[in-house]
Amino acid sequence: KKQTDFETFVKEAPMLNPSRTLIKGVICGVRVEDIREPTMREIRYLDKLVDELAKGKAMDKILSPNHGAAANRRPALVIYDNG
């Protein structure tokens, strides 16, 4: 109901999953791990999640520890934790 921009949303979020910083790869032609501007990096983390969902991957598969990679090669794609 509340109108807000993404930067405010991220700043006011009660808890962002710390594992989201382990996301690696390219989304929209940008390598996520190379983004230095904090808000843009958060946007790209979310972009990566949406991209995986758009490819038809189930949420439980996206959030699993071994999603899309051989074990110990690439971290899980985990964005938010409801705790």
Phi and psi restraints in degrees (value plus and minus 20) as a CYANA .aco file:
   2 LYS   PHI     -98.1   -58.1
   2 LYS   PSI     109.5   149.5
   3 GLN   PHI    -101.7   -61.7
   3 GLN   PSI     107.7   147.7
   4 THR   PHI    -174.1  -134.1
   4 THR   PSI     139.1   179.1
   5 ASP   PHI    -112.2   -72.2
   5 ASP   PSI     149.9   189.9
   6 PHE   PHI     -86.8   -46.8
   6 PHE   PSI     -57.6   -17.6
   7 GLU   PHI     -79.4   -39.4
   7 GLU   PSI     -64.6   -24.6
   8 THR   PHI     -85.9   -45.9
   8 THR   PSI     -62.1   -22.1
   9 PHE   PHI     -75.3   -35.3
   9 PHE   PSI     -67.9   -27.9
  10 VAL   PHI     -85.1   -45.1
  10 VAL   PSI     -64.3   -24.3
  11 LYS   PHI     -84.2   -44.2
  11 LYS   PSI     -53.4   -13.4
  12 GLU   PHI    -115.2   -75.2
  12 GLU   PSI     -23.6    16.4
  13 ALA   PHI     -81.2   -41.2
  13 ALA   PSI     114.0   154.0
  14 PRO   PHI     -84.0   -44.0
  14 PRO   PSI     -56.2   -16.2
  15 MET   PHI    -182.2  -142.2
  15 MET   PSI      96.7   136.7
  16 LEU   PHI    -112.7   -72.7
  16 LEU   PSI     118.3   158.3
  17 ASN   PHI     -82.8   -42.8
  17 ASN   PSI     103.1   143.1
  18 PRO   PHI     -83.9   -43.9
  18 PRO   PSI     -41.1    -1.1
  19 SER   PHI     -90.2   -50.2
  19 SER   PSI     -35.2     4.8
  20 ARG   PHI     -81.1   -41.1
  20 ARG   PSI     -45.4    -5.4
  21 THR   PHI     -92.1   -52.1
  21 THR   PSI     -29.9    10.1
  22 LEU   PHI    -106.8   -66.8
  22 LEU   PSI     -25.7    14.3
  23 ILE   PHI     -84.7   -44.7
  23 ILE   PSI     110.3   150.3
  24 LYS   PHI    -145.6  -105.6
  24 LYS   PSI     138.3   178.3
  25 GLY   PHI     103.9   143.9
  25 GLY   PSI    -195.9  -155.9
  26 VAL   PHI    -131.6   -91.6
  26 VAL   PSI     113.3   153.3
  27 ILE   PHI    -156.9  -116.9
  27 ILE   PSI     110.9   150.9
  28 CYS   PHI      33.9    73.9
  28 CYS   PSI      15.6    55.6
  29 GLY   PHI      56.9    96.9
  29 GLY   PSI     -10.2    29.8
  30 VAL   PHI    -139.7   -99.7
  30 VAL   PSI     111.3   151.3
  31 ARG   PHI     -98.6   -58.6
  31 ARG   PSI      95.8   135.8
  32 VAL   PHI     -76.0   -36.0
  32 VAL   PSI     -65.7   -25.7
  33 GLU   PHI     -88.2   -48.2
  33 GLU   PSI     -32.6     7.4
  34 ASP   PHI    -114.6   -74.6
  34 ASP   PSI     -25.8    14.2
  35 ILE   PHI     -96.0   -56.0
  35 ILE   PSI     105.3   145.3
  36 ARG   PHI    -116.9   -76.9
  36 ARG   PSI     -49.9    -9.9
  37 GLU   PHI     -93.9   -53.9
  37 GLU   PSI      98.7   138.7
  38 PRO   PHI     -76.5   -36.5
  38 PRO   PSI     -65.4   -25.4
  39 THR   PHI     -86.1   -46.1
  39 THR   PSI     -61.6   -21.6
  40 MET   PHI     -84.5   -44.5
  40 MET   PSI     -57.7   -17.7
  41 ARG   PHI     -83.1   -43.1
  41 ARG   PSI     -63.0   -23.0
  42 GLU   PHI     -82.3   -42.3
  42 GLU   PSI     -59.7   -19.7
  43 ILE   PHI     -81.6   -41.6
  43 ILE   PSI     -63.1   -23.1
  44 ARG   PHI     -89.5   -49.5
  44 ARG   PSI     -53.0   -13.0
  45 TYR   PHI     -78.7   -38.7
  45 TYR   PSI     -66.7   -26.7
  46 LEU   PHI     -86.3   -46.3
  46 LEU   PSI     -59.6   -19.6
  47 ASP   PHI     -76.0   -36.0
  47 ASP   PSI     -63.6   -23.6
  48 LYS   PHI     -83.1   -43.1
  48 LYS   PSI     -62.3   -22.3
  49 LEU   PHI     -81.8   -41.8
  49 LEU   PSI     -67.8   -27.8
  50 VAL   PHI     -82.1   -42.1
  50 VAL   PSI     -60.7   -20.7
  51 ASP   PHI     -80.0   -40.0
  51 ASP   PSI     -63.9   -23.9
  52 GLU   PHI     -84.6   -44.6
  52 GLU   PSI     -60.9   -20.9
  53 LEU   PHI     -84.2   -44.2
  53 LEU   PSI     -60.5   -20.5
  54 ALA   PHI     -84.9   -44.9
  54 ALA   PSI     -46.5    -6.5
  55 LYS   PHI     -97.6   -57.6
  55 LYS   PSI     -21.4    18.6
  56 GLY   PHI      72.6   112.6
  56 GLY   PSI     -10.9    29.1
  57 LYS   PHI     -96.1   -56.1
  57 LYS   PSI     118.9   158.9
  58 ALA   PHI     -93.8   -53.8
  58 ALA   PSI     125.6   165.6
  59 MET   PHI     -75.8   -35.8
  59 MET   PSI     -61.1   -21.1
  60 ASP   PHI     -84.8   -44.8
  60 ASP   PSI     -49.3    -9.3
  61 LYS   PHI     -95.0   -55.0
  61 LYS   PSI     -59.0   -19.0
  62 ILE   PHI     -84.1   -44.1
  62 ILE   PSI     -58.2   -18.2
  63 LEU   PHI    -108.4   -68.4
  63 LEU   PSI     -16.7    23.3
  64 SER   PHI     -99.5   -59.5
  64 SER   PSI     133.5   173.5
  65 PRO   PHI     -82.1   -42.1
  65 PRO   PSI     -46.5    -6.5
  66 ASN   PHI    -129.9   -89.9
  66 ASN   PSI       2.9    42.9
  67 HIS   PHI     -76.7   -36.7
  67 HIS   PSI     103.6   143.6
  68 GLY   PHI      47.1    87.1
  68 GLY   PSI      -6.1    33.9
  69 ALA   PHI    -175.3  -135.3
  69 ALA   PSI     140.1   180.1
  70 ALA   PHI     -86.8   -46.8
  70 ALA   PSI     128.8   168.8
  71 ALA   PHI     -74.6   -34.6
  71 ALA   PSI     119.4   159.4
  72 ASN   PHI      48.0    88.0
  72 ASN   PSI     -13.1    26.9
  73 ARG   PHI    -118.4   -78.4
  73 ARG   PSI     -59.9   -19.9
  74 ARG   PHI    -158.6  -118.6
  74 ARG   PSI     116.5   156.5
  75 PRO   PHI     -88.2   -48.2
  75 PRO   PSI     143.3   183.3
  76 ALA   PHI     -86.7   -46.7
  76 ALA   PSI     133.6   173.6
  77 LEU   PHI    -113.4   -73.4
  77 LEU   PSI      72.8   112.8
  78 VAL   PHI    -146.4  -106.4
  78 VAL   PSI     103.2   143.2
  79 ILE   PHI    -121.7   -81.7
  79 ILE   PSI     -80.8   -40.8
  80 TYR   PHI    -146.4  -106.4
  80 TYR   PSI     125.6   165.6
  81 ASP   PHI    -139.0   -99.0
  81 ASP   PSI     102.8   142.8
  82 ASN   PHI     -98.0   -58.0
  82 ASN   PSI     -22.6    17.4
